[in-house]
Amino acid sequence: MVQNNKKVSTIFKALSDVNRLEILSLLKEGEKCACVLLEKMNMAQSTLSYHMKILSDSNLVESRQDGKWTHYKLSKAGSEYALSVLRAITTPKD
């Protein structure tokens, strides 16, 4: 597997923050509106937007607009890619 190191570093950046890990945990329950995430995370809208941009850039999270609210969900393809990258960089060559 050929890796794009910039893309890989974006994934690990997304996973390196406790708030983003909590957001991912909430999204494991299913799609959530930003308004729900704001309430559960008890943070400012600008802070949530910052974290969601990083998660979206990493392709771990997908979003869709519904009126004025954005809804977020985990990306199956992004998750599978992140797992494959982790395996590739941590599996020794025999």
matplotlib code that plots the C-alpha trace (Angstrom):
import matplotlib.pyplot as plt

x = [0.0, 1.4, 0.7, 0.3, 2.1, 0.2, -3.1, -1.9, -0.7, -4.2, -5.7, -3.4, -3.9, -7.7, -7.2, -4.7, -7.2, -9.5, -12.4, -12.3, -12.1, -15.2, -17.0, -16.1, -17.5, -20.8, -21.0, -20.6, -24.3, -25.3, -25.6, -25.8, -26.8, -24.2, -26.7, -26.7, -22.9, -22.8, -25.1, -23.3, -19.8, -20.6, -18.4, -18.7, -19.9, -16.6, -14.7, -16.9, -16.5, -12.7, -12.8, -15.3, -13.1, -10.2, -12.3, -13.8, -10.4, -9.2, -12.2, -13.1, -16.4, -18.9, -21.3, -24.5, -26.5, -30.1, -31.3, -29.0, -27.6, -24.9, -25.3, -22.3, -21.7, -18.7, -17.3, -17.0, -14.4, -12.4, -12.4, -11.3, -8.5, -7.3, -7.1, -5.3, -2.7, -2.2, -1.6, 0.8, 3.0, 3.0, 3.4, 7.0, 8.3, 9.4]
y = [0.0, 3.4, 6.0, 9.7, 10.9, 14.2, 12.4, 9.9, 12.7, 14.3, 11.1, 10.9, 14.5, 13.9, 11.0, 12.8, 15.0, 13.9, 16.1, 14.6, 11.1, 11.9, 13.2, 10.0, 8.0, 10.0, 9.4, 5.6, 5.8, 7.2, 10.4, 13.5, 17.1, 19.7, 21.0, 17.7, 17.5, 21.1, 20.1, 16.9, 18.3, 21.5, 23.7, 26.8, 26.4, 27.8, 25.1, 22.3, 23.7, 23.6, 19.9, 18.9, 20.4, 18.3, 15.2, 15.9, 16.6, 13.3, 11.6, 9.9, 11.9, 12.8, 15.7, 16.8, 20.1, 20.1, 23.7, 25.7, 22.6, 20.2, 16.5, 14.3, 10.6, 8.3, 7.4, 3.7, 4.2, 6.7, 4.3, 1.4, 3.5, 4.6, 1.0, -0.1, 2.7, 1.8, -1.9, -0.9, 1.3, -1.0, -4.4, -5.5, -6.8, -10.4]
z = [0.0, -1.0, 1.6, 1.2, 4.3, 4.5, 4.4, 7.0, 9.3, 9.0, 10.3, 13.3, 14.1, 14.1, 16.6, 18.8, 20.7, 23.5, 22.3, 18.8, 20.3, 22.3, 19.2, 17.3, 20.3, 20.1, 16.3, 16.9, 18.1, 14.6, 12.8, 14.9, 14.3, 15.2, 17.7, 19.5, 19.5, 20.9, 23.7, 24.6, 24.3, 26.2, 23.9, 21.8, 18.2, 16.9, 18.9, 17.6, 14.0, 14.5, 15.6, 12.9, 10.2, 11.4, 11.5, 8.1, 6.6, 7.9, 6.1, 9.4, 9.4, 6.6, 6.8, 5.1, 5.4, 6.5, 6.6, 8.8, 10.6, 9.6, 10.4, 10.9, 10.8, 10.8, 7.4, 6.8, 4.0, 6.1, 9.0, 6.8, 5.3, 8.7, 9.9, 6.8, 7.3, 10.9, 9.9, 7.1, 9.3, 12.3, 10.7, 10.4, 7.1, 7.4]

ax = plt.figure().add_subplot(projection="3d")
ax.plot(x, y, z, "-o")
ax.set_aspect("equal")
plt.show()
